[in-house]
Amino acid sequence: MLLLQLLIFISGVTNLCFPLFKTYPQLVGYSILFGVSSGFRSLVAVIPRDLVPLEEVVNAWGVYNLIVGLAASAGGPFGGWIYDTTGSYNVAFCVCGGFSFATSLLMFSDYYLKKKQEASTGRDNVTGQVEESDDATGQVKETVVISVETSV
């Protein structure tokens, strides 16, 4: 999860810095950094397993693809509108980088708050449930179900 956050952060920062790159070697460096940081797309298939229960992974994957599809469909026209309005692609790159940067900050803060919450409780997320029932013999049976969620 931290790798995904770091790659989105690098992607956002490189786009925010795009207006500073004027020469060919600088643009090559930008392209390399942006290309490497765009590798986060390969991690996206694994992330829903960390965020939602196993039974909901398919639904989470569907919602993710819907959101990415809408963003990809609207991104090009939005960037074109920014260019038409301002006459510069620099603003479009800065807006795109700003969204990525803000996303990474939200993800870092979520990670930090979860770790702080786990540290304050002194343990990982542990939930338990006790059920009592009578069987045909009239004896009381106890069933204890414990669920432990750990993060690595």
Wavefront OBJ file of the C-alpha trace (Angstrom):
o trace
v 0.000 0.000 0.000
v 2.834 2.377 0.803
v 4.411 1.663 -2.571
v 1.184 2.664 -4.312
v 1.015 5.872 -2.277
v 4.633 6.708 -3.070
v 4.182 6.120 -6.803
v 1.058 8.299 -6.949
v 2.945 10.999 -5.013
v 5.864 10.895 -7.474
v 3.437 10.999 -10.397
v 1.745 14.081 -8.969
v 4.985 15.892 -8.188
v 6.423 15.225 -11.651
v 3.282 16.628 -13.273
v 3.327 19.655 -10.980
v 6.951 20.306 -11.983
v 6.276 19.912 -15.729
v 6.328 23.679 -16.449
v 9.901 23.821 -15.129
v 11.199 21.412 -17.769
v 12.247 23.331 -20.898
v 15.078 21.382 -22.528
v 15.035 17.981 -24.193
v 17.128 16.207 -21.484
v 14.821 17.613 -18.809
v 11.763 16.331 -20.673
v 13.421 12.915 -21.032
v 13.994 12.874 -17.262
v 10.371 13.876 -16.712
v 9.194 11.112 -19.027
v 11.276 8.502 -17.215
v 10.082 9.592 -13.757
v 6.472 9.770 -14.856
v 6.697 6.411 -16.643
v 8.206 4.657 -13.639
v 5.711 6.230 -11.260
v 2.834 5.209 -13.521
v 3.654 1.626 -12.583
v 1.107 1.998 -9.783
v -1.533 0.836 -12.247
v -0.129 -2.680 -11.933
v -0.636 -2.583 -8.144
v -4.292 -1.625 -8.388
v -5.399 -5.213 -8.949
v -4.021 -6.193 -5.529
v -5.172 -3.209 -3.453
v -8.921 -4.014 -3.154
v -7.994 -7.210 -1.296
v -6.435 -5.055 1.430
v -9.324 -2.624 1.679
v -12.501 -4.710 1.454
v -13.576 -8.174 2.612
v -12.857 -11.018 0.210
v -16.550 -11.412 -0.622
v -16.706 -7.790 -1.852
v -13.540 -7.721 -3.994
v -15.461 -8.220 -7.238
v -17.830 -5.350 -6.411
v -14.920 -3.110 -5.382
v -13.114 -3.912 -8.624
v -16.237 -3.002 -10.618
v -16.649 0.333 -8.819
v -12.947 1.067 -9.317
v -13.198 0.393 -13.058
v -16.294 2.606 -13.294
v -14.508 5.514 -11.609
v -11.331 5.077 -13.677
v -13.397 4.855 -16.862
v -15.243 8.062 -16.072
v -12.005 9.854 -15.190
v -10.284 8.626 -18.358
v -13.264 9.687 -20.473
v -13.439 13.150 -18.922
v -9.677 13.758 -18.566
v -8.902 14.431 -22.219
v -11.761 16.867 -22.852
v -11.082 18.592 -19.517
v -7.396 19.024 -20.392
v -8.392 20.343 -23.826
v -10.805 22.807 -22.242
v -8.033 24.030 -19.915
v -5.728 24.494 -22.916
v -8.429 26.345 -24.867
v -9.116 28.600 -21.896
v -5.523 29.345 -20.883
v -3.596 28.738 -24.115
v -1.048 26.590 -22.253
v -0.677 22.899 -21.515
v 1.285 23.777 -18.359
v -1.914 24.519 -16.465
v -3.440 21.188 -17.538
v -0.358 19.310 -16.289
v -0.457 21.234 -13.005
v -4.149 20.452 -12.479
v -3.537 16.762 -13.210
v -0.525 16.742 -10.892
v -2.521 18.538 -8.214
v -5.206 15.842 -8.275
v -2.577 13.083 -8.013
v -0.728 14.932 -5.259
v -3.949 15.462 -3.272
v -4.844 11.781 -3.716
v -1.485 10.686 -2.346
v -1.827 13.021 0.652
v -5.265 11.572 1.429
v -3.873 8.045 1.176
v -0.884 8.882 3.408
v -3.162 10.473 6.022
v -5.497 7.448 5.956
v -2.522 5.119 6.460
v -1.161 7.289 9.282
v -4.522 7.507 11.062
v -5.034 3.731 10.850
v -1.568 3.083 12.269
v -2.174 5.621 15.046
v -5.501 3.970 15.894
v -3.876 0.524 16.002
v -1.094 1.853 18.232
v -3.566 3.442 20.651
v -5.433 0.158 21.073
v -2.167 -1.725 21.432
v -3.156 -4.461 19.002
v -4.399 -5.164 15.532
v -8.101 -5.266 14.754
v -9.563 -8.219 16.667
v -13.285 -8.840 16.818
v -15.036 -11.632 18.639
v -18.499 -13.096 18.883
v -19.899 -15.631 21.329
v -23.045 -17.611 20.532
v -24.882 -19.926 22.908
v -27.460 -22.480 21.792
v -29.320 -25.524 23.074
v -28.932 -28.743 21.160
v -31.385 -31.683 21.195
v -29.979 -33.019 24.496
v -30.690 -29.787 26.332
v -27.035 -28.983 26.902
v -25.772 -25.483 26.294
v -23.064 -25.203 23.681
v -20.793 -22.219 23.254
v -19.351 -21.160 19.942
v -16.615 -18.569 19.879
v -15.728 -16.866 16.599
v -12.665 -14.661 16.508
v -11.612 -12.624 13.511
v -8.134 -11.134 13.408
v -7.077 -8.577 10.796
v -3.406 -7.784 10.636
v -1.604 -5.380 8.379
v 1.882 -5.794 7.035
l 1 2 3 4 5 6 7 8 9 10 11 12 13 14 15 16 17 18 19 20 21 22 23 24 25 26 27 28 29 30 31 32 33 34 35 36 37 38 39 40 41 42 43 44 45 46 47 48 49 50 51 52 53 54 55 56 57 58 59 60 61 62 63 64 65 66 67 68 69 70 71 72 73 74 75 76 77 78 79 80 81 82 83 84 85 86 87 88 89 90 91 92 93 94 95 96 97 98 99 100 101 102 103 104 105 106 107 108 109 110 111 112 113 114 115 116 117 118 119 120 121 122 123 124 125 126 127 128 129 130 131 132 133 134 135 136 137 138 139 140 141 142 143 144 145 146 147 148 149 150 151 152
